Amino acid sequence: MTVLTREEIEQGLAENRNSPNGTARNAHAEVLVGAAEAIGDGPLFRTALDNLINAYLWSAESSKMLVPFARLLQEYDKDPGAFDRWDAHSLFWQFKWVATAISDSPEIPLPSAVGWLDEMERRYRIAGYSERPVRESEMWLADAIGDDDRAERAHRAWLAAERDDMSDCHACELNGQGAYAVLRGDDARALELWQPVLAGERTCAEEPHRLFATSLLPLLRLGRFDEARSHHVRGYRMARGNESLLPSIGKHIEFCALSGNESRGLEILAEHAAHMSPLVNVDDQLAFHGGILVLLRRLTELGHGRSPAVPYDGVPHTVSELYEVLRASSLEIARRFDARNGTTRVSDRFLARIEREPLVDVLPLGVRSSALPRPAAAVTAPAATAVPAEPAPGLEELVERARQARDQRHPAADALWAEIGVRVDARPQDEVDPLLAADVADQRALTAARAGAGNAAELLEAVRDRYLELGRAERAALAQLRLASEAAQSGAEPRRIRELLAAALKAAEALDADEPLRGRRIALAELSSIRVESYLRSL
């Protein structure tokens, strides 16, 4: 492997800090740590470790920060003088992130988690910092293991301790104080505490994003429907597509399920289908999938259990099948926490969540959303809410809607294509239009690529060749670009990734001059090359 120079590593760190959060950024940051360590540059190595910790924090892999933080702490213990004032402050600030990551990692024994709090308290005391962050971390760990007396003592100590420059920002602290009030059954008190954040008076990088989601059910329970509607519409726009906010996305989906907006919940689920695979941070996975399970159970109760849902790990599932898969995997995670904690607190709360009943019949959201198709045999509903069943759309109409949604990159496209796939599979192969068959295969290949399936490249190549046979070069060019993206995602050799990117650009440039999508295909291929190249250089 080529050894990177100091200048190349510094450039890579600068690019990495500005890269989109997620696994690609994390992988690049890991490479830079190894490169800095290889050249034996201590200050650069410490900077790379700090960058890696921050990259993990803003992704669904936050629990991975434990190892680089331990190494950075070793560097500090070996030579505290090598850390300037800002470096030392950053290191101690990260203690709080690691405390959360340890609490959220069921494979870490409880004595080790408690021991970490003791170590954090000791180091903060020696460094002259307030115990305020320590008591907050203690409160959440005690609450998770069901030690309510200790949690209450830690809560009082947290509020009584003096604030200093190691304390969380006001917005984050108010989030935690309100969340604790909700767990104690006091929704009104929680909303009172949250008001400065919800009103925009106190903000930070993830607030009010998280609080807009967290406040939804308390508002519904208190009958404050206009505020709930506003928080959902505004909050989802802020959290949408943010990997570190998947628990908040789960809360928005749950809100839709409990407010008569199941179709909107399905659209949000479809938009985040690529994140449904198991996450490194299992606590985030439990929170995200919990909201999805509320929606899937509600859909089953409404008679949609046999309808197609978004695929999971590249495999198509009906609503009921997906519910069973996610429920089993989620309960397994909850049981791991219970085994670590010695109580059933986590699984008890999780089961109570996914069994919640609707809080309002229908709360209009003021956003356009496709209506749910009426199932052939729906669950019997009360006469007061019964409505005439609408006929299911024909295949041609469904295909037209799906292609339009695909071209507009609408989140409902995945669910539409899944339903089309079910209908196509039920027909004899010689009765299916070849282009439609190619479109269904295209969507399934894309789903497999998003999920990291081992046969994704093979499926994409088959789709590309099929489109070429049908004279749809513009679709073949897109499949070629997806092959390059899949190769980068699966960790292929840089040379192979560059070859595929070059082939994608060549395919786009070869499109007819009068092809309306030619400019878009070329621009997309060039942009993809730019985004991937900085990562490839480090490899």
PyMOL commands that set and color helices and strands:
alter all, ss='L'
color gray80, all
select helices_A, chain A and resi 6-17+23-38+42-57+62-78+80-82+85-103+110-127+132-144+148-160+170-183+187-198+209-214+216-221+225-239+243-258+262-271+273-275+282-301+319-341+345-354+383-385+395-407+413-425+429-431+434-450+456-469+473-489+494-509+518-538
alter helices_A, ss='H'
color red, helices_A
deselect
rebuild
show_as cartoon
